[in-house]
Amino acid sequence: MTTSPESEHPIKAYGYAARDTSGLLSPLTFSRRATGEKDVRFKVLYCGICHSDLHVVKNEWGFTKYPITPGHEIVGVVTEVGSKVEKFKIGDKVGVGCLVGSCRSCQGCVTDYEQYCPKNVATYGTPSYDGTQTYGGYSDHMVADEHFVLRWPENLPLDAGAPLLCAGITTYSPLRYFGLDKPGTKVGVVGLGGLGHVAVKMAKAFGAEVTVFSTTPAKEKEAIEGLKADHFINSKDEHQMQAARGTLDGIIDTVSGNHPIAPLLNALTPHGKLVLVGLPEKPLDVSAFSLIMGRKTLAGSSIGGLKETQEMLDFAAKHGITADIEIIPIDYVNTAMERLVKSDVRYRFVIDVANSIKAEKVDS
C-alpha cells in the first residue's frame, strides 16, 4: 500500500503543491523526517520562484511525480539542530539551494562539485536516500543535512537574497570557472530576466565590461541605467550583431527559449567561451566551423557546489548584490506562475512564506 505524503515521516508540514500537469498549486499537508544527528531544521521565511519550478509543476521535463512542492531558493531561521551539528545553532539565519543530498564520495563530491554527483538529491521532486520524495520551500519548514545548509551573511537581505541560491550561483559559477572574473574582461550576457539580471550584477562586481544581448529593445534603459551594463545589443538587429563580432572574451547565455547560437559564437574573440546556463527545448544548431575557426568553446554549467555557493553568498554580501524582486503571498503563486510564463516580472518573485502559510488553513 502506498504511503501518503502526510504519513511518511513523523513531523507534519504544510505547503503548496501541484497535483497534476495543470501545474496549479494548492494547499498540502505532508510530512518531514525527524531531526537526525547531522540535520538542521528551520522555519522557512522566504522562497524564490525559479523558472524551473514552472517547468516541473507542469511536468514539461517528463520526470515529475505528483504531488510536488517546488522551491529551491529557500531562506529561514534555525529552530532545531541534531546532536552532531557543528556549524549551526538555533536562531541562525540559513539558506538551502538546489541540493539536499549527494553521495559525498564520488569525484564530483570530493572536489566540491556536488551538483555533478550522479546520486545527488534535489531539494524537491526527487527520491531521497530513504526512498521518500523531497519537498521544497513552498512550505512552512525544512530539514536538511548541515552539509547542504548555507550560512546566511549578516548584511545580505533574506528576501532579495533568496534567489541567489539558484540564479546567483548559476551565473557566478561559470564566471569563475571559465576565467571571466578578471577586471577588464569583456563579458556578454544573453537575456535580461531572472538569471540575466543577476549575471550582469555578478560580472560588474568582478570588474568586467558587460554587454547585454536582448530581443527586447525596451530593456536597454533597464540594462544601462538600472543594472549599469556598459553596452546593449538588440540581438534581432543584424547591424548591431555584425558590429559585435569578435569583441567578447566570454558570454553567459541565460535564455531558455530556442534561439540561434551562431551569432553569439561570432561575437567571441579567438579562444572565447560561450557558456549555456539556460535550457532551450530543441537541440542546438552549431557548425563545427564556428568553433574551430577561433578555437572557441561552447560549454554548459549547472549551479555550483556547496563550497562555491557559500563563497557566492559572501561575495554578494560584500558587493551588495541582490535580485530585483516582487514579494508575494503564497496564495498568489498561481497568478505568479501565469505571469512568469509571460515574463511579466522584474525580475524574480519571492514568496513571503512565513507570513502567508497558515497551518490551520492547509488541507491534505
C-alpha positions as CSV (number, residue, x, y, z in Angstrom):
1,M,0.0,0.0,0.0
2,T,1.3,3.5,-0.9
3,T,2.1,5.7,2.0
4,S,0.6,9.2,1.9
5,P,2.8,12.3,2.0
6,E,1.3,13.1,5.4
7,S,2.3,9.8,7.0
8,E,5.7,9.1,5.5
9,H,7.5,10.9,8.3
10,P,6.7,11.9,11.9
11,I,6.8,15.7,11.6
12,K,3.8,17.3,10.0
13,A,4.5,20.0,7.4
14,Y,2.4,22.4,5.4
15,G,2.9,23.8,1.9
16,Y,1.6,24.3,-1.6
17,A,1.8,21.5,-4.2
18,A,0.8,20.7,-7.7
19,R,-1.1,17.5,-8.2
20,D,-1.3,17.2,-12.0
21,T,0.1,18.6,-15.2
22,S,-2.1,21.7,-15.0
23,G,0.6,22.9,-12.6
24,L,-2.0,24.5,-10.3
25,L,-0.7,24.7,-6.8
26,S,-3.0,24.3,-3.7
27,P,-2.5,23.6,0.0
28,L,-1.0,20.3,1.0
29,T,-0.3,18.7,4.3
30,F,2.7,16.4,4.2
31,S,5.5,15.3,6.5
32,R,9.2,15.7,7.0
33,R,11.7,13.4,8.8
34,A,12.6,13.8,12.4
35,T,15.8,15.8,13.0
36,G,18.8,13.5,12.6
37,E,22.1,13.9,14.4
38,K,23.5,15.9,11.5
39,D,20.3,17.7,10.5
40,V,19.3,21.3,10.7
41,R,15.6,22.1,10.9
42,F,14.5,25.7,10.1
43,K,11.4,27.8,9.7
44,V,11.1,28.9,6.1
45,L,10.8,32.7,5.8
46,Y,11.1,33.3,2.1
47,C,11.4,31.2,-1.1
48,G,12.1,32.4,-4.6
49,I,10.2,31.2,-7.6
50,C,12.6,29.8,-10.2
51,H,11.6,29.2,-13.9
52,S,12.5,25.6,-13.2
53,D,9.6,25.4,-10.8
54,L,7.2,26.2,-13.6
55,H,8.6,23.5,-15.8
56,V,8.5,20.9,-13.1
57,V,5.0,21.5,-11.8
58,K,3.7,21.1,-15.4
59,N,5.9,18.0,-16.0
60,E,7.4,19.7,-19.0
61,W,10.7,17.8,-18.4
62,G,8.9,14.5,-18.1
63,F,10.0,13.3,-14.6
64,T,7.6,15.0,-12.2
65,K,6.0,12.8,-9.6
66,Y,2.9,14.3,-8.0
67,P,2.1,15.8,-5.6
68,I,5.1,18.1,-5.9
69,T,6.0,21.0,-3.7
70,P,8.5,23.2,-5.5
71,G,11.1,25.7,-4.3
72,H,14.9,25.7,-4.1
73,E,15.7,29.3,-3.2
74,I,14.9,29.0,0.5
75,V,15.9,31.1,3.5
76,G,14.9,30.8,7.1
77,V,15.8,30.6,10.7
78,V,17.1,27.5,12.5
79,T,14.6,26.0,15.0
80,E,16.4,22.7,15.9
81,V,19.8,21.1,15.3
82,G,20.9,17.5,15.6
83,S,23.3,16.4,18.3
84,K,26.3,16.3,15.9
85,V,25.7,19.5,14.1
86,E,28.8,21.7,14.3
87,K,28.1,24.7,12.0
88,F,24.7,26.0,13.1
89,K,22.7,26.8,16.2
90,I,19.1,27.7,16.9
91,G,18.3,31.2,15.8
92,D,20.9,31.3,12.9
93,K,19.8,32.6,9.5
94,V,20.4,29.9,6.8
95,G,19.7,29.1,3.2
96,V,19.1,25.9,1.2
97,G,19.5,25.9,-2.6
98,C,19.0,23.3,-5.2
99,L,20.6,20.3,-3.4
100,V,19.9,18.5,-0.2
101,G,22.0,15.3,-0.7
102,S,24.9,13.7,-2.5
103,C,27.0,10.6,-2.2
104,R,29.9,12.5,-0.6
105,S,32.4,10.1,-2.1
106,C,32.5,10.4,-5.9
107,Q,34.9,12.7,-7.8
108,G,32.3,15.4,-8.0
109,C,31.6,15.4,-4.3
110,V,35.3,15.2,-3.1
111,T,36.2,18.1,-5.4
112,D,33.3,20.3,-4.1
113,Y,31.1,19.9,-7.2
114,E,28.2,18.1,-5.6
115,Q,25.9,19.3,-8.3
116,Y,27.6,16.8,-10.7
117,C,27.3,13.8,-8.3
118,P,25.3,11.1,-10.2
119,K,23.4,10.3,-6.9
120,N,22.7,13.8,-5.8
121,V,19.3,14.6,-4.3
122,A,17.5,17.7,-5.5
123,T,15.7,19.9,-3.0
124,Y,12.3,18.9,-4.4
125,G,10.7,16.2,-6.6
126,T,13.4,13.5,-6.4
127,P,13.7,10.4,-4.2
128,S,15.8,10.9,-1.1
129,Y,18.0,8.1,0.2
130,D,15.2,6.7,2.3
131,G,13.0,6.3,-0.8
132,T,10.6,9.2,0.0
133,Q,10.2,12.2,-2.2
134,T,11.8,15.5,-1.4
135,Y,9.5,18.6,-0.9
136,G,10.8,22.1,-1.5
137,G,10.5,25.5,0.0
138,Y,6.9,26.4,-0.8
139,S,6.3,25.1,2.8
140,D,6.4,26.1,6.4
141,H,9.7,24.4,7.3
142,M,12.6,22.4,6.0
143,V,15.1,19.8,7.3
144,A,18.4,19.1,5.7
145,D,21.9,17.7,6.5
146,E,24.1,20.5,7.7
147,H,26.5,20.0,4.7
148,F,23.7,21.3,2.4
149,V,22.7,24.2,4.6
150,L,24.4,27.6,3.9
151,R,25.3,30.2,6.5
152,W,23.5,33.4,5.7
153,P,25.7,36.6,5.7
154,E,24.5,39.1,8.2
155,N,24.2,42.0,5.8
156,L,22.5,40.1,3.0
157,P,18.7,40.7,2.8
158,L,16.8,37.5,3.3
159,D,14.1,38.3,0.8
160,A,16.1,39.8,-2.1
161,G,18.9,37.4,-1.4
162,A,16.9,34.2,-1.7
163,P,17.0,34.0,-5.5
164,L,20.8,34.0,-5.3
165,L,20.6,30.4,-4.1
166,C,19.8,29.4,-7.7
167,A,20.1,32.5,-10.0
168,G,23.2,33.7,-8.2
169,I,25.2,30.5,-8.2
170,T,24.1,29.6,-11.7
171,T,25.8,32.7,-13.0
172,Y,28.6,33.2,-10.5
173,S,30.0,29.7,-11.0
174,P,30.6,29.9,-14.8
175,L,32.1,33.4,-14.5
176,R,34.6,31.9,-12.0
177,Y,35.2,28.6,-13.6
178,F,35.8,29.9,-17.2
179,G,38.0,32.8,-16.1
180,L,35.6,35.5,-16.8
181,D,36.0,37.0,-13.3
182,K,39.1,39.2,-14.1
183,P,38.8,43.0,-14.1
184,G,38.6,44.3,-17.7
185,T,37.3,41.1,-19.1
186,K,34.7,41.7,-21.8
187,V,31.6,39.6,-20.9
188,G,28.3,39.3,-22.7
189,V,25.0,38.3,-21.0
190,V,22.3,36.9,-23.2
191,G,18.8,37.6,-21.8
192,L,17.7,40.0,-19.1
193,G,15.4,38.0,-16.9
194,G,15.7,36.3,-13.6
195,L,19.2,34.8,-14.4
196,G,20.4,37.5,-16.7
197,H,20.0,40.5,-14.4
198,V,21.9,38.7,-11.7
199,A,24.6,37.7,-14.2
200,V,25.1,41.4,-15.1
201,K,25.5,42.3,-11.4
202,M,27.9,39.5,-10.8
203,A,30.1,40.3,-13.8
204,K,30.1,44.0,-13.0
205,A,31.2,43.2,-9.4
206,F,34.1,41.2,-10.8
207,G,35.1,44.3,-12.8
208,A,34.1,43.1,-16.2
209,E,32.9,45.3,-19.2
210,V,29.4,43.9,-19.7
211,T,27.3,43.8,-22.9
212,V,23.7,42.7,-22.6
213,F,22.0,41.0,-25.6
214,S,18.2,41.1,-25.7
215,T,15.5,40.8,-28.2
216,T,13.6,43.5,-26.3
217,P,14.8,46.9,-27.2
218,A,12.8,48.5,-24.4
219,K,15.1,46.8,-21.9
220,E,18.1,48.9,-22.9
221,K,17.3,51.6,-20.3
222,E,17.0,48.9,-17.6
223,A,20.3,47.3,-18.7
224,I,22.3,50.5,-18.9
225,E,20.8,52.8,-16.3
226,G,19.4,50.2,-13.8
227,L,22.0,47.4,-13.9
228,K,24.9,49.5,-15.0
229,A,25.8,47.4,-18.0
230,D,28.3,49.0,-20.4
231,H,26.6,48.1,-23.7
232,F,23.3,46.9,-25.0
233,I,22.7,45.0,-28.2
234,N,19.3,44.2,-29.8
235,S,20.1,40.7,-30.9
236,K,17.4,41.0,-33.7
237,D,19.3,43.9,-35.3
238,E,21.8,42.4,-37.8
239,H,23.8,45.6,-37.9
240,Q,24.3,45.6,-34.2
241,M,25.2,41.9,-34.1
242,Q,27.7,42.4,-37.0
243,A,29.3,45.2,-35.1
244,A,29.7,43.0,-32.1
245,R,31.7,40.3,-34.0
246,G,35.0,39.3,-32.3
247,T,34.5,41.6,-29.3
248,L,33.8,39.4,-26.3
249,D,36.0,37.2,-24.2
250,G,33.1,35.2,-22.9
251,I,29.3,35.1,-22.9
252,I,26.8,33.7,-20.3
253,D,23.7,32.7,-22.2
254,T,20.7,32.6,-19.8
255,V,17.9,32.2,-22.3
256,S,15.8,29.0,-22.1
257,G,13.7,29.8,-25.3
258,N,15.0,28.5,-28.6
259,H,17.4,31.0,-30.2
260,P,20.3,31.0,-32.7
261,I,23.7,30.2,-31.3
262,A,25.9,31.0,-34.3
263,P,25.6,34.8,-34.0
264,L,26.8,34.6,-30.3
265,L,29.8,32.4,-31.3
266,N,30.6,35.1,-33.9
267,A,30.7,37.7,-31.1
268,L,33.5,35.9,-29.3
269,T,37.2,36.7,-29.7
270,P,39.6,33.8,-30.5
271,H,39.7,31.4,-27.5
272,G,36.3,32.9,-26.4
273,K,33.8,30.9,-24.4
274,L,30.0,30.7,-24.8
275,V,28.5,29.2,-21.7
276,L,24.9,28.0,-21.6
277,V,23.0,28.2,-18.3
278,G,19.5,28.3,-19.9
279,L,17.7,25.2,-21.1
280,P,16.3,25.5,-24.6
281,E,13.9,22.6,-25.5
282,K,15.3,22.0,-29.0
283,P,18.8,20.7,-29.9
284,L,21.3,23.4,-30.8
285,D,22.2,24.1,-34.4
286,V,26.0,24.6,-34.3
287,S,28.5,24.5,-37.1
288,A,31.9,22.9,-36.3
289,F,33.5,25.7,-38.3
290,S,32.1,28.3,-35.9
291,L,34.0,26.6,-33.1
292,I,37.2,25.6,-34.9
293,M,37.8,28.9,-36.6
294,G,39.0,30.7,-33.4
295,R,39.3,27.8,-31.1
296,K,36.1,28.8,-29.4
297,T,34.4,26.9,-26.6
298,L,30.7,26.0,-26.3
299,A,30.1,24.9,-22.8
300,G,27.4,24.5,-20.2
301,S,27.2,25.0,-16.4
302,S,24.8,23.9,-13.7
303,I,24.5,25.7,-10.4
304,G,27.5,25.1,-8.1
305,G,28.8,23.0,-5.2
306,L,28.1,23.9,-1.6
307,K,31.6,25.5,-1.0
308,E,31.2,27.7,-4.0
309,T,27.6,28.6,-3.2
310,Q,28.8,29.8,0.2
311,E,31.6,31.8,-1.5
312,M,29.0,33.3,-3.8
313,L,26.7,34.4,-0.9
314,D,29.7,36.0,0.9
315,F,30.7,37.8,-2.4
316,A,27.2,39.0,-2.9
317,A,27.0,40.4,0.6
318,K,30.4,42.1,0.2
319,H,29.3,43.8,-3.1
320,G,25.7,44.5,-2.3
321,I,24.3,42.1,-4.9
322,T,20.7,41.0,-4.6
323,A,18.0,40.0,-7.0
324,D,15.4,42.6,-8.1
325,I,12.2,41.0,-6.6
326,E,8.5,41.2,-6.2
327,I,7.3,39.8,-2.9
328,I,4.0,37.8,-3.0
329,P,1.9,35.8,-0.5
330,I,1.7,32.1,-1.1
331,D,-1.9,32.2,-2.3
332,Y,-0.8,34.4,-5.2
333,V,1.6,31.7,-6.5
334,N,-0.6,30.5,-9.4
335,T,-1.0,34.0,-10.7
336,A,2.7,34.5,-10.3
337,M,3.3,31.4,-12.4
338,E,1.0,32.7,-15.2
339,R,2.9,36.0,-15.1
340,L,6.2,34.1,-15.2
341,V,5.2,32.4,-18.5
342,K,4.7,35.9,-20.0
343,S,8.0,37.2,-18.5
344,D,5.8,39.7,-16.5
345,V,8.1,40.1,-13.5
346,R,11.1,42.3,-12.8
347,Y,12.9,40.0,-12.2
348,R,12.1,37.4,-9.6
349,F,9.1,36.5,-7.5
350,V,9.8,35.7,-3.9
351,I,7.1,34.1,-1.6
352,D,6.7,35.6,1.8
353,V,6.2,32.1,3.2
354,A,6.3,32.8,7.0
355,N,3.6,35.4,6.8
356,S,1.3,33.7,4.4
357,I,1.3,29.9,5.0
358,K,-1.2,29.3,7.8
359,A,-1.2,25.7,9.0
360,E,-4.8,25.7,10.1
361,K,-5.9,26.5,6.5
362,V,-4.0,23.8,4.8
363,D,-5.8,20.6,3.8
364,S,-4.2,17.3,2.7
